[in-house]
Amino acid sequence: MFDLDNDGDLDIVTNDFNSAPQVLVSDLAQVRNIHWLKVVLIGTHSNRNGLGATVRVQAAGQTYTKYNDGKSGYLSQSVLPLYFGLGDATKIDLPALRFEYHSAPLEHLINNGKTIRVNYHAPGSGDYLVIGDARYQLTQFHFHHPSEEYVHGKPYDMVAHLMHEATDGTVVGVAVLLKAGAANPTVQQLWDHMPANVDYENDVPGVDINPANLLPQSLSYYTYMGSGTAPPCVEGVKWIVLETPVDVSREQIEAFAKLFPHDVRPTQPLNGRIVEESR
């Protein structure tokens, strides 16, 4: 390990068997106040994958740990996800988000046995997420308890996922983090008519709902390429996680949790995916 670019953090030079050295240049010093990095080798005998290791980084008052048992990849490979998994995101100039949502009768409200969801069937909702020149129509939104997204290693009380699709089939999911606070009127509208029967879509006469009321005022966001969180968890979903959480009451959280105590997909490793953050 060396500080190859004299920026105050450690870069790594390594090589696999019978291959040229790899140079892994870290830029952690530019994005966090790095105090120390510690690597502890595990065991005394190497196997075809090399020794395992525990790697710890202390940054901004928090400690991040990655463990590799030596059986699932070289030490150099176990270090790379560590740099992507610190909870840091690369801040860049990302396009602004525009939500063209409107109020409409509450239809196709369903308890599918896994969550509460509002579906929008063809010809569609007429509600759009606009990113640059691309338009993505809202196809459904649903909830999870707790959130499936972790920010700096911690989940939120709940999350709302608003799913969109372009005419070419590109899927974009918007995650709105929900935290305990004031009651949310839009959530209450849904909970008041929460279906008791599973897999039966309900129309609610006389009730209008506007999904824009689930959004925070600030639309700064994280984004990354991932997959759907419900089986078959298809890859190729662009995820947008809004940074500012929205309030729901403790009573609203508990009402949902009675039906769905833990309707979440386990947290997945980044596996080299880059998380970007809007400036």
TORKOL-474573 format. One record per residue: residue number from 1; residue in three letters; x, y, z of N, C-alpha, C in turn. Coordinates in steps of 0.2 Angstrom, whole numbers. Example, Ala and Ser with C-alpha at 12.3 -4.5 7.8 and 13.67 -1.06 7.14 Angstrom:
<recs>
1|ALA|66|-28|39|62|-22|39|66|-16|39
2|SER|64|-11|35|68|-5|36|64|0|39
</recs>
This chain:
<recs>
1|MET|4|-6|0|0|0|0|4|6|0
2|PHE|3|11|-4|7|17|-5|2|23|-6
3|ASP|4|29|-4|1|35|-6|4|37|-13
4|LEU|1|34|-18|4|35|-25|3|42|-27
5|ASP|-2|46|-26|-4|52|-29|-3|58|-23
6|ASN|0|56|-18|1|61|-13|-5|65|-10
7|ASP|-10|62|-10|-16|65|-8|-19|64|-1
8|GLY|-15|60|3|-16|59|10|-20|52|11
9|ASP|-21|48|6|-24|42|8|-20|36|4
10|LEU|-22|30|6|-18|24|4|-21|22|-3
11|ASP|-16|21|-8|-18|17|-14|-15|10|-14
12|ILE|-17|6|-18|-15|-1|-17|-12|-4|-24
13|VAL|-7|-7|-23|-4|-10|-29|-4|-18|-28
14|THR|-7|-22|-32|-8|-29|-31|-7|-32|-38
15|ASN|-7|-39|-37|-8|-43|-44|-11|-50|-42
16|ASP|-14|-52|-47|-17|-59|-47|-11|-64|-49
17|PHE|-12|-70|-49|-7|-75|-51|-6|-74|-59
18|ASN|0|-74|-60|3|-73|-67|0|-67|-71
19|SER|-1|-62|-68|-4|-56|-71|0|-50|-69
20|ALA|-1|-45|-73|2|-38|-72|-1|-35|-66
21|PRO|3|-31|-62|1|-28|-56|-5|-23|-58
22|GLN|-10|-23|-53|-16|-18|-54|-14|-12|-49
23|VAL|-16|-6|-51|-15|0|-47|-22|2|-45
24|LEU|-24|2|-39|-30|4|-37|-30|11|-33
25|VAL|-31|16|-37|-30|23|-34|-36|25|-30
26|SER|-36|27|-24|-41|29|-20|-42|37|-20
27|ASP|-48|39|-20|-49|46|-19|-53|48|-13
28|LEU|-52|44|-8|-56|45|-2|-54|51|2
29|ALA|-48|53|2|-46|59|5|-50|65|2
30|GLN|-52|65|-4|-56|71|-7|-63|71|-5
31|VAL|-66|65|-3|-73|65|-1|-74|64|6
32|ARG|-70|62|10|-70|61|17|-64|63|21
33|ASN|-65|64|27|-59|65|31|-57|59|34
34|ILE|-52|55|31|-50|49|32|-44|49|38
35|HIS|-46|46|43|-41|46|49|-36|40|49
36|TRP|-39|34|47|-34|28|47|-37|23|43
37|LEU|-33|18|40|-36|12|37|-32|6|40
38|LYS|-35|1|41|-32|-5|44|-34|-11|41
39|VAL|-29|-15|39|-30|-22|36|-27|-27|40
40|VAL|-31|-32|42|-29|-38|46|-29|-44|42
41|LEU|-24|-47|40|-24|-54|36|-27|-59|41
42|ILE|-31|-64|38|-34|-69|42|-30|-76|40
43|GLY|-28|-79|44|-25|-86|43|-17|-85|41
44|THR|-14|-91|40|-7|-91|38|-6|-95|32
45|HIS|-11|-98|29|-10|-102|23|-14|-99|17
46|SER|-11|-98|12|-15|-95|6|-19|-101|2
47|ASN|-24|-100|-1|-27|-104|-5|-27|-101|-12
48|ARG|-31|-104|-17|-31|-102|-24|-33|-95|-24
49|ASN|-37|-93|-19|-40|-86|-19|-36|-81|-15
50|GLY|-31|-83|-12|-27|-79|-8|-29|-79|0
51|LEU|-26|-75|4|-28|-75|11|-34|-70|11
52|GLY|-38|-72|17|-44|-67|18|-41|-61|22
53|ALA|-46|-56|23|-44|-50|27|-50|-47|29
54|THR|-49|-43|35|-54|-38|37|-51|-32|36
55|VAL|-55|-27|33|-52|-21|31|-57|-16|35
56|ARG|-54|-11|38|-58|-6|42|-56|1|40
57|VAL|-60|5|39|-59|12|37|-63|17|42
58|GLN|-60|21|45|-63|26|50|-64|33|46
59|ALA|-70|35|45|-71|41|41|-77|45|44
60|ALA|-75|52|45|-81|56|48|-84|53|54
61|GLY|-80|51|58|-83|48|65|-86|42|64
62|GLN|-86|38|59|-89|32|58|-84|27|56
63|THR|-85|20|58|-81|15|56|-84|10|51
64|TYR|-81|9|45|-84|5|40|-79|-2|40
65|THR|-83|-7|39|-79|-14|39|-81|-18|33
66|LYS|-76|-21|30|-77|-26|25|-73|-32|27
67|TYR|-77|-38|26|-74|-44|28|-73|-49|22
68|ASN|-67|-52|21|-67|-57|15|-63|-63|18
69|ASP|-66|-69|17|-64|-75|20|-58|-78|16
70|GLY|-56|-75|10|-51|-78|6|-54|-84|2
71|LYS|-60|-85|2|-63|-90|-2|-67|-88|-8
72|SER|-69|-81|-7|-74|-78|-12|-70|-73|-16
73|GLY|-64|-73|-17|-61|-68|-21|-54|-65|-18
74|TYR|-50|-62|-22|-43|-60|-19|-44|-54|-15
75|LEU|-39|-53|-11|-39|-47|-7|-41|-41|-11
76|SER|-38|-40|-17|-38|-34|-21|-46|-33|-23
77|GLN|-49|-39|-24|-56|-38|-26|-61|-37|-20
78|SER|-59|-39|-14|-63|-37|-8|-62|-30|-6
79|VAL|-56|-27|-8|-55|-20|-6|-60|-15|-10
80|LEU|-60|-17|-17|-64|-12|-21|-71|-11|-19
81|PRO|-75|-16|-17|-82|-14|-14|-82|-10|-8
82|LEU|-76|-10|-4|-76|-6|2|-76|1|0
83|TYR|-73|3|-5|-72|10|-7|-79|12|-10
84|PHE|-83|8|-13|-90|10|-16|-95|10|-10
85|GLY|-93|6|-5|-98|5|1|-98|9|7
86|LEU|-95|15|6|-94|19|12|-99|23|14
87|GLY|-105|23|10|-110|28|11|-109|35|7
88|ASP|-103|35|4|-101|41|1|-104|41|-6
89|ALA|-106|46|-9|-108|46|-16|-104|51|-20
90|THR|-103|50|-26|-99|55|-31|-104|61|-32
91|LYS|-102|67|-30|-107|72|-32|-105|75|-38
92|ILE|-110|75|-43|-109|78|-49|-116|82|-51
93|ASP|-115|85|-57|-121|89|-60|-126|84|-63
94|LEU|-131|82|-59|-136|78|-62|-142|82|-64
95|PRO|-146|79|-69|-152|83|-72|-157|84|-66
96|ALA|-160|89|-66|-166|90|-62|-172|86|-63
97|LEU|-175|84|-58|-181|80|-58|-187|84|-59
98|ARG|-192|82|-63|-198|86|-63|-204|81|-63
99|PHE|-208|81|-58|-214|77|-57|-220|80|-60
100|GLU|-223|77|-65|-229|80|-68|-235|75|-66
101|TYR|-236|76|-59|-242|72|-56|-248|76|-55
102|HIS|-254|73|-55|-260|77|-54|-265|73|-49
103|SER|-270|76|-47|-275|72|-43|-280|69|-47
104|ALA|-281|63|-45|-286|58|-49|-290|54|-44
105|PRO|-295|51|-46|-299|46|-42|-295|40|-40
106|LEU|-295|38|-33|-291|33|-31|-294|26|-33
107|GLU|-291|23|-38|-293|17|-41|-287|12|-40
108|HIS|-289|5|-41|-284|0|-41|-280|-1|-35
109|LEU|-282|1|-29|-279|0|-23|-279|-7|-21
110|ILE|-273|-10|-20|-273|-17|-19|-268|-19|-13
111|ASN|-270|-24|-9|-266|-28|-4|-264|-34|-8
112|ASN|-258|-34|-10|-256|-40|-14|-253|-46|-9
113|GLY|-253|-45|-3|-251|-50|2|-244|-48|4
114|LYS|-241|-43|0|-234|-41|2|-233|-34|3
115|THR|-238|-30|1|-238|-23|2|-244|-20|0
116|ILE|-245|-13|2|-251|-10|-1|-249|-6|-7
117|ARG|-252|-6|-13|-250|-4|-19|-256|0|-23
118|VAL|-254|5|-26|-259|8|-31|-257|7|-38
119|ASN|-261|3|-42|-259|2|-49|-262|7|-54
120|TYR|-258|8|-59|-261|12|-65|-261|8|-71
121|HIS|-266|6|-73|-267|2|-79|-267|6|-86
122|ALA|-266|2|-91|-266|6|-98|-273|9|-99
123|PRO|-273|15|-102|-268|18|-105|-263|22|-101
124|GLY|-264|21|-94|-259|24|-90|-262|30|-86
125|SER|-257|32|-81|-260|37|-76|-260|44|-79
126|GLY|-256|45|-84|-255|52|-86|-250|56|-81
127|ASP|-247|53|-77|-243|56|-72|-236|54|-74
128|TYR|-231|59|-75|-224|58|-77|-219|60|-73
129|LEU|-213|56|-73|-207|59|-71|-203|61|-77
130|VAL|-200|67|-77|-197|70|-82|-189|71|-80
131|ILE|-185|68|-84|-178|69|-82|-174|71|-89
132|GLY|-172|77|-89|-170|80|-96|-175|79|-101
133|ASP|-174|76|-107|-179|75|-112|-183|68|-111
134|ALA|-181|64|-106|-184|58|-106|-190|58|-101
135|ARG|-196|55|-103|-202|55|-99|-204|48|-97
136|TYR|-205|47|-91|-207|40|-88|-214|40|-85
137|GLN|-218|36|-87|-225|36|-84|-225|32|-78
138|LEU|-229|35|-73|-230|32|-67|-234|25|-68
139|THR|-232|20|-66|-236|13|-67|-239|11|-60
140|GLN|-236|12|-55|-238|10|-48|-234|13|-43
141|PHE|-237|13|-37|-233|15|-31|-235|10|-25
142|HIS|-230|9|-21|-231|4|-15|-226|6|-9
143|PHE|-227|2|-4|-223|4|2|-219|-2|5
144|HIS|-214|0|9|-210|-5|12|-209|-3|20
145|HIS|-209|-8|24|-207|-7|31|-202|-12|34
146|PRO|-196|-10|36|-193|-3|35|-191|-1|28
147|SER|-187|4|27|-185|6|20|-180|0|18
148|GLU|-180|-1|11|-175|-6|8|-169|-2|7
149|GLU|-169|4|7|-163|8|6|-159|10|13
150|TYR|-153|9|13|-149|11|19|-145|17|17
151|VAL|-145|23|21|-141|29|20|-136|29|26
152|HIS|-130|29|24|-125|29|29|-126|23|34
153|GLY|-128|18|31|-128|11|35|-135|10|39
154|LYS|-139|15|39|-146|15|43|-152|15|38
155|PRO|-157|11|40|-163|12|36|-168|17|39
156|TYR|-173|19|35|-178|23|38|-184|19|40
157|ASP|-189|22|43|-195|19|46|-198|15|40
158|MET|-199|19|35|-203|16|29|-200|19|23
159|VAL|-202|17|17|-201|20|11|-207|19|6
160|ALA|-208|24|2|-213|23|-4|-209|22|-10
161|HIS|-210|18|-14|-207|17|-21|-212|19|-26
162|LEU|-211|24|-30|-215|26|-36|-211|23|-42
163|MET|-215|19|-46|-211|15|-51|-214|18|-58
164|HIS|-209|19|-62|-211|23|-69|-208|19|-75
165|GLU|-211|20|-80|-208|16|-86|-209|21|-92
166|ALA|-203|20|-97|-203|24|-103|-206|20|-108
167|THR|-208|23|-114|-211|19|-120|-206|14|-122
168|ASP|-199|14|-121|-195|9|-123|-194|4|-118
169|GLY|-197|4|-113|-197|-1|-107|-192|0|-102
170|THR|-188|6|-102|-184|8|-97|-188|9|-90
171|VAL|-186|6|-85|-189|7|-78|-185|12|-74
172|VAL|-188|16|-71|-185|21|-66|-190|20|-59
173|GLY|-186|19|-54|-190|19|-47|-187|25|-43
174|VAL|-192|28|-40|-191|34|-36|-192|31|-29
175|ALA|-187|32|-24|-188|30|-17|-189|36|-13
176|VAL|-195|37|-9|-196|42|-5|-195|39|2
177|LEU|-190|41|6|-189|39|13|-194|42|17
178|LEU|-197|38|22|-202|40|26|-199|39|34
179|LYS|-200|44|38|-198|44|45|-204|46|49
180|ALA|-203|44|55|-209|45|60|-209|53|62
181|GLY|-215|56|62|-216|63|63|-223|65|63
182|ALA|-225|70|59|-232|72|58|-235|67|54
183|ALA|-242|66|55|-246|62|51|-246|64|43
184|ASN|-246|60|39|-246|61|32|-253|60|29
185|PRO|-257|66|27|-264|65|24|-265|60|19
186|THR|-260|60|14|-261|56|8|-260|49|10
187|VAL|-255|47|15|-255|40|17|-261|38|21
188|GLN|-264|43|25|-270|42|28|-276|40|24
189|GLN|-276|43|18|-281|42|13|-281|34|11
190|LEU|-275|32|10|-274|25|8|-275|20|14
191|TRP|-273|22|20|-274|17|25|-281|17|27
192|ASP|-285|22|26|-292|22|28|-296|17|24
193|HIS|-293|16|18|-296|11|13|-292|5|12
194|MET|-287|4|16|-283|-2|15|-287|-9|14
195|PRO|-286|-12|9|-290|-18|8|-289|-24|13
196|ALA|-294|-27|15|-293|-32|19|-292|-39|15
197|ASN|-295|-39|9|-294|-45|5|-288|-44|1
198|VAL|-285|-50|0|-278|-50|-3|-280|-51|-11
199|ASP|-276|-48|-15|-276|-48|-22|-283|-46|-25
200|TYR|-286|-41|-22|-292|-39|-25|-291|-31|-26
201|GLU|-292|-29|-32|-291|-21|-33|-297|-18|-31
202|ASN|-296|-12|-27|-302|-9|-25|-302|-2|-28
203|ASP|-308|0|-30|-309|7|-32|-313|11|-26
204|VAL|-311|17|-25|-313|20|-19|-317|27|-21
205|PRO|-324|26|-22|-328|32|-25|-327|38|-20
206|GLY|-327|44|-23|-327|50|-19|-320|52|-16
207|VAL|-315|48|-17|-308|49|-15|-303|51|-20
208|ASP|-300|57|-20|-295|58|-25|-288|58|-22
209|ILE|-283|56|-26|-276|56|-23|-272|59|-28
210|ASN|-267|62|-25|-261|65|-29|-255|62|-27
211|PRO|-251|58|-30|-245|55|-28|-239|61|-27
212|ALA|-240|67|-30|-236|72|-28|-235|74|-21
213|ASN|-241|72|-17|-241|74|-10|-237|69|-6
214|LEU|-234|64|-9|-229|60|-6|-222|62|-7
215|LEU|-221|67|-11|-214|69|-12|-212|75|-7
216|PRO|-205|75|-6|-203|81|-2|-202|87|-6
217|GLN|-201|93|-3|-200|99|-6|-193|99|-10
218|SER|-188|97|-7|-182|96|-10|-181|90|-14
219|LEU|-179|91|-20|-178|85|-25|-171|83|-26
220|SER|-166|85|-21|-159|82|-22|-160|74|-21
221|TYR|-155|71|-24|-156|64|-25|-149|60|-26
222|TYR|-149|54|-24|-144|49|-25|-147|45|-31
223|THR|-143|42|-35|-145|38|-41|-140|32|-42
224|TYR|-142|27|-44|-138|21|-46|-142|16|-50
225|MET|-138|12|-54|-142|6|-58|-142|0|-53
226|GLY|-148|-3|-53|-149|-8|-48|-154|-13|-52
227|SER|-159|-16|-47|-164|-21|-49|-170|-20|-46
228|GLY|-175|-23|-48|-182|-23|-44|-181|-26|-37
229|THR|-185|-24|-33|-184|-27|-26|-189|-33|-25
230|ALA|-193|-34|-29|-198|-40|-29|-196|-45|-34
231|PRO|-197|-51|-32|-196|-57|-37|-199|-55|-44
232|PRO|-196|-56|-50|-189|-59|-51|-183|-55|-50
233|CYS|-184|-49|-47|-178|-44|-46|-174|-43|-52
234|VAL|-178|-41|-57|-175|-40|-64|-170|-34|-64
235|GLU|-164|-35|-67|-159|-30|-67|-161|-24|-72
236|GLY|-157|-19|-72|-158|-14|-76|-163|-8|-74
237|VAL|-164|-8|-68|-169|-3|-65|-164|3|-63
238|LYS|-166|9|-65|-163|15|-63|-166|18|-56
239|TRP|-162|18|-51|-165|20|-45|-163|27|-43
240|ILE|-168|31|-41|-167|38|-38|-170|38|-31
241|VAL|-165|39|-27|-167|40|-19|-167|47|-17
242|LEU|-173|50|-16|-173|57|-14|-170|57|-7
243|GLU|-166|62|-6|-162|63|0|-166|65|6
244|THR|-171|69|5|-175|72|10|-181|68|12
245|PRO|-181|65|18|-187|61|20|-193|65|21
246|VAL|-199|61|21|-205|64|22|-208|61|28
247|ASP|-212|65|32|-215|63|38|-221|58|37
248|VAL|-221|53|41|-228|49|42|-228|48|50
249|SER|-234|48|53|-235|47|60|-233|40|62
250|ARG|-231|40|69|-229|33|72|-235|28|71
251|GLU|-241|31|72|-247|27|71|-248|24|64
252|GLN|-247|28|59|-247|26|52|-242|21|51
253|ILE|-236|21|54|-231|16|53|-233|10|56
254|GLU|-236|10|62|-238|4|66|-244|1|62
255|ALA|-248|5|59|-254|2|56|-252|-2|50
256|PHE|-247|0|46|-244|-4|40|-240|-10|43
257|ALA|-236|-9|48|-232|-14|51|-236|-20|54
258|LYS|-243|-19|56|-247|-24|58|-248|-29|52
259|LEU|-249|-27|46|-250|-31|41|-243|-33|38
260|PHE|-238|-29|38|-232|-31|34|-226|-29|39
261|PRO|-225|-34|44|-219|-32|48|-213|-31|45
262|HIS|-211|-34|40|-204|-34|37|-205|-36|30
263|ASP|-208|-31|25|-208|-33|18|-203|-30|14
264|VAL|-197|-32|16|-191|-29|12|-186|-35|9
265|ARG|-183|-33|4|-178|-37|1|-171|-36|5
266|PRO|-168|-41|7|-161|-40|10|-157|-35|7
267|THR|-153|-31|10|-148|-26|7|-143|-30|3
268|GLN|-142|-27|-3|-138|-30|-8|-131|-27|-8
269|PRO|-125|-30|-9|-119|-27|-10|-119|-23|-16
270|LEU|-115|-17|-17|-115|-13|-22|-112|-17|-28
271|ASN|-107|-21|-27|-104|-25|-32|-101|-20|-38
272|GLY|-98|-15|-36|-95|-10|-40|-99|-5|-43
273|ARG|-106|-5|-42|-110|0|-44|-108|7|-41
274|ILE|-108|12|-45|-106|19|-42|-113|23|-41
275|VAL|-113|25|-35|-119|29|-32|-117|37|-34
276|GLU|-121|40|-37|-120|47|-39|-125|51|-35
277|GLU|-123|57|-33|-127|62|-29|-127|68|-33
278|SER|-134|71|-33|-134|78|-36|-131|83|-32
279|ARG|-128|88|-35|-125|94|-31|-131|98|-27
</recs>
